[in-house]
Amino acid sequence: MSFTDTLPLERLLSRPVLISALALAAAIVLAWAWLATRPMASMAGMPEMAGMPGMMIPPEPWSPTYLAATFTMWALMMVAMMLPSAAPMILLHARIHRGTQAQRSLANTVFALSYLAVWTGFAALAAVAQAALVSAGLVSVTRLSLGQPQLAAGLLLLAAVWQLTPTKTACLERCQSPVQFIHRYWRPGPAGAVRLGLIHGLYCVGCCWSLMLLLFVGGVMNLAWVALLALVVFAEKLAPPAWRLSRWLAAAMALGAGYVLIA
């Protein structure tokens, strides 16, 4: 059976697909629940002063405790923000992978974890960037947002320009076409699943890295802003190419940069 053939209903509802769907849903819900319920100070690596409730110890950005808390926060944010948009690719992989049900489930798990491994690497870089910004006093300690309008506007303009580049377009096209992507890069076995997951993750980072940096504009600790960016990523990947959503987003970011400078 070719990758572009219509899959029978029993295969669409096969056990590996259902297991993958439930695992994805659980991971997404748990990640968002962690972000929503975790104390802000704890996520920022700021323990309370002993005997003084509500008073926070200023963080040491390069301390192991702060870096570990920051990395954990970013890693879980990447799970919460990126898994929903990657779900169509992961579920399609579960449908078409050949072999026994156990082999298909294993390959699909390896594929998803390899994809998340790339975003975990991005989370590590983001944690270092956050520590550097906090150390330089460029972001507020509590909201983790850029304090200087010029820097915030600069990030918005950078993201707007990236939206219009050929590299962004190429990466987005790979993410928008799961069938073509798997048909082009699929290889058999666990090693093939690792390769496929890493390639998909790299294309996804190429597509969305500038959007993730905008967390520093609205505030890394601002859950509403995190949810809005996650929705933008989801919409951009699932919207029909004819909508040219990337261009509209670029225009919105450019207008946002102007608003930040004026306001």
Secondary structure, DSSP 8 states (H G I E B T S, - for coil): --TTS---HHHHT-HHHHHHHHHHHHHHHHHHHHHHHS-HHHHTT--B-TT-TT-B----TTSHHHHHHHHHHHHHHHHHHHHHHHHHHHHHHHHH--S-HHHHHHHHHHHHHHHHHHHHHHHHHHHHHHHHHHHTT-B-TTT--BS-HHHHHHHHHHHHHHHTSHHHHHHHHHHH-HHHHHHHH--SHHHHHHHHHHHHHHHHHHHHHHHHHTHHHH-TT-HHHHHHHHHHHHHHHHS-GGG-HHHHHHHHHHHHHHHHHH-
